[in-house]
Amino acid sequence: MDWHLDGLAQLDLAMFRAINGAHTGLLDLVMIFLSNRRALGTLLVLLLLVLATRGGPSGRLVALSGLVVIGLADFTTTYFWKPLFHRPRPCEVLSGVHLLAGCSRSFSLFSNHAANAFALASFLSVHSPRWGFVAGAVAIGVGYSRVYVGVHYPFDILAAALWGSLLGIGLAVAGRRFLGRRGRSACQTGGPAPG
């Protein structure tokens, strides 16, 4: 598919130019931090560690499940969505990109960073709106940062946010149903319900 011919691609390009072209020194530092894979991973793991230590047994279960959610989001984005669309990154094909991060050789659509962050945020929001809100704020910042630093188009982020959110909510709901069934089954047989 030629990503530069249709009207949506033109809108995507215009939004990319607007976001990527607006820079200030302090915002540059924040966006570089949010866009850094190690920094993002550390931030998300710290969030899950706080949840695990302050949330009791259920918080620990949700935190461990959150790691699985991130892993699934990353895997499906890398091995399914990116090869399906083959969209080149803006930093590879456009001139005048304000590039503040390394221009990866992987495809642009979807963004792994955004998919991972939104998957975790939506997963947590099902279990705890407060934790979901915190993770959601991080996810929005991460998504914006990927356009700001010049490595993704806005539609890459929107698609990743949608996929990550669907995946996170789907896994949270499926997990709750599974645990609910196990609890009911244990009660019916006289065994202890999972705590």
Secondary structure, 3 states (H helix, E strand, C coil): CCCCCCHHHHHHHHHHHHHHCCCCHHHHHHHHHHHCHHHHHHHHHHHHHHHHHHCHHHHHHHHHHHHHHHHHHHHHHHHHHHHHHCCCCHHHHCCCCCCCCCCCCCCCCCCHHHHHHHHHHHHHHHHCHHHHHHHHHHHHHHHHHHHHCCCCCHHHHHHHHHHHHHHHHHHHHHHHHHHHHHHHHHHHCCCCCCC
